[in-house]
Every structure is written in structure tokens, then in C-alpha cells.
């Protein structure tokens, strides 16, 4: 089984790089002709945008022409006007950008999106970009047609149903049910969910701000992509080496037993403030212990989020949106326990296949961040 897994891993990595090298070698450069003035602030903004575009799409070749002080470049611009049949009312303005099949006068956020979409079409031989992946359970998913909110729901939900952290939830619920008290379930369960959600939100906020500080540096995008591929392969490996009831991040016989003892201590008779404090400490401890088991999705998602260029408020609203779906499984399990006083768990088969789905999706997102980041720009 181990030999099969390492052969599978080597094949995946090899196919990524062979595919990338082949496509780059066979493809002719997509030419962009950019006419600008050194005195124009919009031209300066587009120059920065084109630099970033070049790092994302090595296939493109950018030619720049300063037209205010260069008579020869002015003549070249006239030739482009004629070739692209630019109306007289649009002539004489900068910046003006010519792609193989369209031209763009002026520059703003919408123009940037239009230029990139146009380049995607050119790079793909005149066809609209379509990246269809086939996932177990989910079926076919076209990433080029998935909006950011849909991706948020998808990743948040899959992240929430992480089997490596679910055992804590199931054990805590089983201990709560022994008390036969809806009030205790509401206090302990509600506090645990709130504390867990708060920590995860702070954790994702830290990643988001780290990526915003370093900006749109391509190196960080590539590094996170590599991390995603490695993390995804690790999760896929867990599918082939799965053992029921085991989380490989922590020692099953010692660390998990210590956590269970802490849960029992929290549930001992005590004043409500002391119980709430104990549950907060337990939730924070559990999340920190399970960090390596669930780091893939939040790291990948926050990096994808920084590529969108949305406002500060929207960044945090998306994080809250993600966290809501991340906590959805907790709401379901605790809600079921509260209203029925029965335990609700997940089978080993579910745990195994959810690990496979998560691994494949993280691996694909990592590859897209490296080779096709434009597909992950939704706005």
C-alpha cells in the first residue's frame, strides 16, 4: 500500500510540472502593447498591474511605448489605431492597451478585470477558461464558474467536517448526554461552539493580515500553492493509510486521553462562570492541538481571498461567512443532542472519504495558485 501511495504521489507531482512545462513550451507569447505617458497617474497604476499580470501569466509579452516625448511611438500608436479601427472620439487618450483581439482605453478596476479575462481567452486559444474537476461525492465542479461566495461555502463546510477534530465534538457530546440536562448542554455546548468559532476566526484573520502585509508578491502565492500540494497529498495519503479512531497529529493513547480528562473536569459541578472559563480553555486547547490537522483549508482560502482585491470590510465579512459554515457541523451535532438527548456521530467510512475529498480539493487549489491563479480571481 505504501509503495502504491508513493507512486501515486510521484505521478501527481510529475504530471503537474510536465503539463506546465509542455504548455509553456508549446504556446506562443500573447502580446500586449501598452501606450502610456509618464505624467499620467492612471498609466502608472496600469504599469504596476501589468507587472503583476506578467508574474501570473509567463505566456504574455508586454511591450511599452511612451507617447508624449517619443515621435516614433506616436506613429506606432497611429498604426494600432488603424489596425483596431479605433473611433476618432477614443483617440488621443492614455493609457491605451492593445491585446491580440481587443483594445482598452483608460484604466480602473473594471478595466483590469476585462484585460485579464481577455488574456485568459487568448491564452486558451480563443476559448473561455473552463477548469472542471471531478471530486468524490461532489461530482464535477467547474472552478472557472464558481463564485467567491460559493467557494466560501464549499471550503468552509468541508473544513468544518474535518474528521480529525470531530472526535472531540463527539466525545464532548457523549459526556454531556450522561448529565441528562438540556441546561448544561446549552451552557457547555454553546460556550464551546462560540469559543471554537472565535479562535478559528482569529486564526484566519492572522493569516489574512499576513498575506495583506506582504501584498501580491508572487513568491507568497507560489509558496502557499506548494504548501497546498504537499498538504493535499498528505491528506490523500491518510485515505490509503486510514485507521479508524486515529488522528495522526496527536498521540492517540496519551494526548487524547488527557483531553478527555479535561472534558470530564469541565463537566464536574461548579459555578457557571467557572464552567464557562473551563470550556473556553478547553476549546482553545483543542483547536491548537488540532492545528496541523486543519491548517490546509484556512491558509488556502485566505490567500485566495487576498487575490480578490475587495475592501477591508468585505474581507472580514467573508471570513465570518466562512466560519459560519465551518461551525455548521457543530450546530447540527449539538442541536441534535439538545433536542433529542441522543448522540449523533459520523461513521469511519464518512471520516475516510471526507479526508479524501479535502485532500484532493486542497491539492487542486494549490496547483491552481501556482499555475493558473487567474481562475481563483472571482471579482
N, C-alpha and C positions, 0 to 999 in steps of 0.2 A: 504493500500500500504506500509506504514511504517513497519507494522508487517511482511509483506512478505519479505521486504528488509532485516530486521534484522535476520529473519530465514534463508534467503539465505546466509547472511554473516557468521552466526554461522556455517552453514553447510560447507561452503568453508574452513574456518579455521580448523574445526574439521576434515574434510577429509584429509587435508594436514598432520596433525600430526598423525592421525590414520594410514595413509598409510606409513608414515616414520617409525613409531614405529613398525608396523607389519613387514615391510621389513627387518628392522634391527634385529628383534627378530627371524625371521624365517631363516635368512641367516647365513650359516657357515662362519667363518672368512676366508678371502682369504690370504693365507700365502705367504710372501716374505722372501726369505733367502738371506741376503746381506753379502758378504765376502769382507773384506777391510784390509787396512794397515793404521796405524796411521801416517805413513810418506808420504802417497800418497795424493797430493792435489786434485786429481780427486775424491778420496774416500770421502774427506771432503765435497766437493760440493754435492756429491750424498747423503750424510747423511742429509744435510740440505734439499735437495729436498724430501727425504723420510719423513722427519718430516712434511713438508708442505702437502705431499700426505696423510699422516695419518689424518690430520685435515680435509681434504676434503672427505676422504673415511673412516669413522669409521669401515667399514666392514673388513678392511685389518689388518693383524697382521704381524709386521716386526720383524724378528729375525736377529740379527747382530753377526758376527763372525770375530774376529781379527785373522789373519792367520800368521803373521810374528813371533809373540812371543808365540803362543799357538799351541802346537803339536796336541792336541785333535781336535782343529778346523780345522787343516790341514787334518786330517783323515776324518772329516765330509765333507770337500770340495771334497776330492777324491771320496767319495760316491756319491756326487752330479754329479761329472764329469761322473761317470759311469752310473748313472741313466738317465742323459740327453744326453748321448752319445756325449760328447764334444770332438771335434777333438784335437789331440795332439798339433797342432800348436796354439790352443787358450788357452791351459792350462798354468798356471803359471802367469797369469796377473790379476791384481786387478784395480778397483773393478770388481767384477762379481756378477750378481744378478740373482736369480732363482725365477720365478713366477710359478704358477701351470702348465703352458703349454709351457713356453719359458724361455730361458736364455739370458742374455745380458752381454757382456764383454766390459769394459770401460764405460766412461760416458761423454756425451756432451749434447747440447740442443736437438739434434735429438733423442738420446737415451732416454732422459727424456720423450719426446712425445711418443716414442714407448712403454715405460714401462707403461705410463698412459693409452694409448689405449688398451694395453694388459689387464690391470687391469679392464678397463671398460667392456671388453668382458667377463672376468672371473666373474665379479660381476653380469652380466646379464645372467649367465648360459650358456656361450659359444656363445651367440648371439650378433651381432653388436648392439650397442646402437641406439635405434630409439625413438625419442620423438616427436610424431606427435600431434599437437594441431589443433583444428578447430576454426577458427576465422570468425566472421560475415564479409561478403563481400570478404575477402581474401581466405576463404576456408581452406583446410588442409595445414599445414606448418610443416615440419619435421625439428626441431631445430638442430638435430644432423648432418644434411646435409646442413645447412645454413652456408655459409662462412661469415667471418667478414665484407667484403665489402657489401655483400647482406644485412646483418643485419644493417649495417650503413645506407644504402639506405632506408630500411624499417622503421627504427626508426626515422631517420631524416625527412622523408616525413610525417609520421603520426604526429610527433611532430609539424611540420610546419602547418598542417591543424588543429590546435588546435582552436576550436570554441570560446574559452574564450578570445583569443587575436584577432581573425579575425574581431570582430566587430569594433575595432579601425581602421583596414585597410579599411574596407568597408565605414565607416563614413568619413575617410580622403579622399578617392577617390570621394565620392559623393560631398564633399565640393570643391575638385579640379575641378570637372567637371562643376561646376557652373561658373568657371572662363573662360571656353572655350578657354584655352590656352595650347597648347602642350608644349611650353617652360616652363611654370610654373609647369605643371605636371612632366616634365623631371627633373627640378631642385629640387622641393619638394619631389617628389616620389623617385627619385634616391638617394637623401640625406637620406631620411627616411629609405630606404632599407639598405643602407650602414651602417648607424648608428646602426640600429637594429641588423644587422648581426655581427657587431664589438662587441657590448655589449654581445651578446649571445656567441660569440667565447671566449671572456674574462671570462665570467661566467663559461663556460665549462673548460677552461684552469685552473681556480682556483680549481675546483673540481678534475681535473686530477692530479694536483700537490699535492693537499692534500692527495689523495689516494696513490700517489707515495712516499710521505714522510713517511706515516705510513707503507708502504710496503705491503707485502702479508699476513698481520695479519688476521687470520680467523674471529676474532671478528668484524672487519670492514665489511667483506663480509656478515656476518650474519645480522649485523645491517642494512646494505643497503638493504638486502633481506627483512627484516621485514618492512622497510620503503616502499619498493616496493609493498608488500602485502597490507599494510594499504592505501597507495596512490591509488593503483589499485581498492581497494574496494570502496574508496571514489568516484572515477570516475564512477564506475559501479552504485553506489548509485545515481549519478547525472542523469543517464539514466532513473531511475524509478521515480525521483522527478523533471524531466525536466520541465522548464517553458521557453517558447520562449522569446528570447531577454534578458535573465538574466545571469549575471556572478556572482556567489555567493562570489567570493573573494572580490569584491568591492561593495559598496552601489550603487545600480542602479540609484537611484534618485539624488544623490549628487556627488559622485566621477566621474561617467561617464559624468555628465553634465559639471563638471569642466574641464575634459579632452577635451570635445567638444569645450568649450570656448577657451581653449589654442590653439586648432587647428585653430579656426577662427582667433585668433590673429596672428598666424604664417602666415596665408594667406593674411593678410592685406598688402597693398602696402608698400614696404620697399626696401632698398638696398639689393642686392643679398647676401653679407656677413652676414647681419643681419638675413635674411631669413634662410640661411643655419645654422647659430648658433641656431636659434629658433627651427628648425626641429630636430637638434641634441639633444637639451634639451628635446623636446617632445618625441623623440624615446627612450631616456634613461629613462625618467619618466614612459612611458607606459610599458616598459619591467620590471621595478622594481615593478610597481603596479601589473602586471600580473605574478609575480614570482611564487607565490604559485599555480597558475593555470597550470603552465608548467614545474614544477621542476622535475616531475617524470621521464620522458624520459632522460634528460641530466645527471641526477645523476646516473641512472641505467646504461646508456651507458658508461659513463666514468669509472665506477667501472668495468664493463665487459672488457673495453679496457685495464685496468691495469693488468688484468689476463693474457693477451696475451704475455707479456714479449718482446715486439718489441722494436726497437730503438727509441731514443728521436725524431728524425725527423719524423719517421712513426707515432708516437703518434699525432703530430700536423697536419700531413697531413690527418690523419683520422678525426680529429676534423674539419678541413676545408671541407673535403668531406661531413661530417655530416651536417655542417652549410649550404653548398650549397643546399642540399635537404630540409633543414629546411626553407630556404628562397624561395624555388621553388614556393610556392603558392603566395608569394608577387610579384615575377616576372610575374606570369600569370595574376594576377589581375591588376597590374599597366600597363603591356604590353597591355592588352585588352583595358584599359581606354585610353592609349596614342594613339593607332592606330584607335580606333573607336569613342572616346569621348562618350562612353556609359558605364554605370555601370555594373559591374559583381559581383554578390553576391552568397551566399550559402543559401539554404533553411534550415528551422528549422529541417526538417527530417534528412538532412545531418548532421547538428550540433549534433543532438541527437545520431545518430548511430556512428559517429566518436568518440564521447565521450565513448561509449560502447566498441568499438574496442580498443581504447587507454587504457582503464581501464583493460580489460581482458589481454592484452599483458603485461602491466606493472606488473600485479598480477602474471602472469606466470613466467616472468623473475625474480621477487622477490623470488618465490618459488624455482626456479632452482638455484639461488645463494646460497640458504640455503641448499638444499637437494642434488642437482646434479650440482655443479659448473663446473665439468669437461666437461659438454656438451657445456658450453659457452667459452671453450678454443679452438680457431679455428686454432692457429698456433703453 
